Amino acid sequence: MSKIVIVDDEPQVISYESALFSDLNEVSIYKTRPKNTRDLITRLDKTHTAVITKATTLIDNNIIENLPDLKHIAVFGPALDHIDLNSATRNNIIVTSIPNILTNAVAEHAISLMMSLNKKIPELDRRIRSNEWPSIETELLEGKTLGVIGTGVIGEKVARIGFNLGMKIVVNPVMRLDKIRALSFEEFSKVTDLDYLLENSDIVTIHTRVVSNNKYLLDKSEISLMKNNALLINTARGKLINEEVLYNAIVSGKIGGAALDVFETEPIPEDNKLRELHNVILTSHNAANATGVVQQSIKKLIENIKNNL
């Protein structure tokens, strides 16, 4: 009989909807993340289907080679940059994901972070609770340049919302754009290279997958290109930004602040210095957690599992 293991449900998402799995046999749910590679392999021993709920759970060649019974990796989300697809193919393992369902939720979260950071809403709230009545001048978004890194469906949604707010839009595809999508973007934005985007954007928002596990997309040289007082939003992947460089850029006043839903290490460690900064908004990889979206995603996940048992 097939064995299905949900290997990393922390914070719990699937666990709260476990009744949806009632018509599947032999489902095990781990409500903690694996401590290390050995722990992950142990959890998935003799498993047919591995369900991966967190982007921080890396399924690399070493793990795949040590799981000879594994036939299906079901990813609870749209991106597959944490799965070694070449190794999966070599080992005849099917990999499935859930594209597009999360688009609106993540795009709205990114825009919400952008607005909150730009309007200094967390600072105003915090100071009022401390018995102040502050008057803080903030910037209009209209007329500002929004730089969107990544031109998938989420990046496009964010770009179009920004355009409708009266912002100038520049986009960097990271991945190659086909002619049809390039023409679509050119209707309301300027398609540029990354350096141009960073040099000219008042707000930069990231919506792409990890291209290289050994190289940050935004490291010291890239962040140094950003406009003084620019804002940075990341709802994509924590490993895209060097957090130490980002911290130093904010503390030095090079950039104006950041709003992050994803981090290099999740949950974010207690000693992460970004916690200290008043001009940084932190959310708990919660962008996709919208009413109805989780249930819809779980139903699609179950469909993927059933189709590959």
Buried (B, 14 or more C-beta within 10 A) or exposed (E): EBBBBBBBBBBEBBBEBBEBBEEBEEBEBBEEBBEEEEBBBEBBEEBBBBBBBBBBBBBBEEBBBBBEEBBBBBBBBBBBBBBBEEBBEEBEBBBBBBBEBBBBBBBBBBBBBBEBBBBBBBBBEEBEEEEEEEEEEEBEBEEBBBBBBBBBBBBBBBBBBBBEBEBBBBBBBBEEBEEEBBEBBEEBBBBBEBEBBBBBBBBBBBBBBBEEEEEBBBBEEBBEBBBEEBBBBBBBBBBBBBBBBBBBBBEEEBBBBBBBBBBBEBEBEEEBBBEEBEBBBBBEBEBBBBEEBBEEBBBBBBEBBEEBE
